[in-house]
């Protein structure tokens, strides 16, 4: 039982993050439980930003799975951070 390499630690973290995809996609489709109308602002804007953030998160994880394109996840991460900044501003 040797020590884990950086690659092993990364793979473990990636697998744990991929487990979060189920949480991120839990609320697909209509969200009547939110209790707001489709034209209600800022709630509807936050709802759309949440969906966009879910796609960004899932995309970044998928990019990290492939060594050849993993560096592009940085670009997707920037978009996700901008999304979170927008949500915080609201």
C-alpha positions in Angstrom: 0.0 0.0 0.0 2.0 2.9 -1.3 1.4 6.6 -1.3 -0.9 8.0 -4.0 0.5 9.8 -6.9 -0.8 13.2 -8.0 -2.5 11.4 -10.8 -4.3 9.0 -8.4 -5.4 11.9 -6.2 -6.7 13.8 -9.3 -8.6 10.7 -10.5 -10.2 10.2 -7.1 -11.3 13.9 -7.0 -12.6 13.7 -10.6 -14.7 10.6 -9.8 -16.1 12.4 -6.7 -17.0 15.4 -8.8 -18.6 13.3 -11.4 -20.9 11.9 -8.7 -22.2 15.5 -8.3 -23.6 15.4 -11.8 -26.6 13.5 -10.5 -27.3 16.4 -8.1 -26.8 19.0 -10.8 -29.3 17.4 -13.1 -31.8 16.5 -10.4 -34.0 19.5 -11.3 -34.4 19.2 -15.0 -37.6 20.4 -16.7 -40.2 22.6 -15.1 -39.8 23.8 -11.5 -43.3 24.4 -10.2 -42.0 24.0 -6.6 -40.1 27.3 -6.9 -43.3 29.2 -6.6 -42.8 31.9 -9.1 -44.2 32.8 -12.5 -42.3 32.4 -15.8 -42.2 36.2 -16.2 -41.2 36.8 -12.6 -37.9 38.7 -12.3 -35.3 38.3 -10.9 -36.3 34.8 -10.0 -36.6 33.7 -13.6 -33.2 35.1 -14.4 -31.7 33.2 -11.5 -33.4 30.0 -12.7 -31.9 30.4 -16.2 -28.5 31.1 -14.7 -28.7 28.0 -12.6 -29.4 25.9 -15.7 -26.5 27.5 -17.5 -24.2 26.9 -14.5 -25.2 23.2 -14.5 -24.2 22.9 -18.2 -20.9 24.7 -17.5 -20.1 22.5 -14.5 -20.9 19.3 -16.4 -18.8 20.4 -19.4 -15.8 21.3 -17.3 -15.9 17.8 -15.6 -16.1 16.1 -19.0 -13.2 18.1 -20.3 -11.1 17.1 -17.3 -11.6 13.5 -18.1 -9.6 13.7 -21.3 -5.9 14.6 -21.0 -5.8 16.1 -24.5 -8.5 18.8 -23.8 -8.3 19.2 -20.0 -6.6 22.5 -20.3 -9.7 24.0 -21.9 -11.6 23.4 -18.7 -10.0 26.6 -17.5 -12.0 28.6 -20.1 -15.2 26.9 -19.0 -14.4 27.5 -15.3 -14.1 31.2 -16.1 -17.6 31.2 -17.5 -18.9 29.4 -14.5 -17.2 32.0 -12.2 -18.8 34.8 -14.2 -22.1 33.1 -13.8 -21.7 32.9 -10.0 -20.7 36.6 -9.9 -23.8 37.5 -11.8 -25.9 35.5 -9.3 -24.2 37.1 -6.4 -24.8 40.6 -7.9 -28.5 39.9 -8.2 
